[in-house]
């Protein structure tokens, strides 16, 4: 016998529960979601400048006390500021580079978390020369976190720098946020640098293979035309390179390209 369903069954609403995305957003809060968004944006960056720009923009948004943000990068030739939110941040960094004193320099040398902080740059401060210079242009507190923030080895690759125009303008919560952002920055930066190095190595390998191929072709042409050995053919190419002051690869390429005329 056919089952008879109640006529009103077709109008019964099904309760699927609350929106899971909304629940996650409410539980995580805007700051956690901001970190998720930062991670997503960093994953899409393929160059160092893009990574650093994303980080300083994010820090300026999510660190309540940060009026100015910059990133210091350290190399064998010294320090640079490749990304900042304001020209004044770059100038403050440069003062520290010139003096070899200040939080953004010290953070690259500090073990542990790599956090360097000064709440009153115009008052008692571990960096008196930089502190006076910063206070003179209206910046009164600073926080720098080394990249990598949890690395045991120093010096580090650089630092994330946050400046406030207020005395005590940066607090412990700002420090915690900066640590998370610095970890994001360091991880993305290391990954990007590794990719860049791999791409460069691949390009150099391709160039080396191409060079070997063209020299081999030129040697083959000389061996066939002059009835000489491989070593003798290479010596001919080398002597032509020296007498014409042209790279051996270019001599070989010219011979290969114009073999019908020779």
TALINCOR-V898379 format. One record per backbone hydrogen bond with DSSP energy under -1.0 kcal/mol. CO is the residue of the C=O (numbers start at 1). NH is the residue of the N-H. Records with the same first field share a line. If there is no record, write none. Layout:
# TALINCOR-V898379
CO = NH + NH
This chain:
# TALINCOR-V898379
6 = 9
8 = 11
9 = 12
19 = 23
20 = 24
21 = 25
22 = 26
23 = 27
24 = 28
25 = 29
29 = 33
30 = 34
31 = 35
32 = 36
33 = 37
34 = 38
35 = 39
36 = 40
37 = 41
38 = 42
39 = 43
42 = 45
47 = 51
48 = 52
49 = 53
50 = 54
51 = 55
52 = 56
53 = 57
54 = 58
55 = 59
56 = 60
57 = 61
58 = 62
59 = 63
63 = 66
68 = 163
69 = 85
70 = 161
72 = 159
73 = 80
75 = 78
78 = 75
80 = 73
83 = 71
86 = 89 + 90
87 = 91
88 = 92
89 = 93
90 = 94
91 = 95
92 = 96
93 = 97
94 = 98
95 = 99
96 = 100 + 101
102 = 106
103 = 107
106 = 109 + 110
108 = 156
111 = 114
114 = 146
116 = 144
118 = 142
119 = 168
120 = 123
127 = 131
128 = 132
129 = 133
130 = 134
131 = 135
132 = 136
134 = 137 + 139
135 = 138
140 = 121
141 = 164
142 = 118
143 = 162
144 = 116
145 = 160
147 = 157 + 158
157 = 74
158 = 147
159 = 72
160 = 145
161 = 70
162 = 143
163 = 67 + 68
164 = 140 + 141
166 = 169
171 = 175
172 = 176
173 = 177
174 = 178
175 = 179
176 = 180
177 = 181
178 = 182
179 = 183
180 = 184
181 = 185
182 = 186
183 = 187
184 = 188
185 = 189
186 = 190
187 = 191
188 = 192
189 = 193
190 = 194
191 = 195
192 = 196
193 = 197
194 = 198
195 = 199
196 = 200
197 = 201
198 = 202
199 = 203
200 = 204
201 = 205
202 = 206
203 = 207
204 = 208
205 = 209
206 = 210
207 = 211
208 = 212
209 = 213
210 = 214
211 = 215
212 = 216
213 = 217
214 = 218
215 = 219
216 = 220
217 = 221
218 = 222
219 = 223
220 = 224
221 = 225
222 = 226
223 = 227
229 = 233
230 = 234
231 = 235
232 = 236
233 = 237
234 = 238
235 = 239
236 = 240
237 = 241
238 = 242
239 = 243
240 = 244
241 = 246
247 = 251
248 = 252
249 = 253
250 = 254
251 = 255
252 = 256
253 = 257
254 = 258
258 = 261
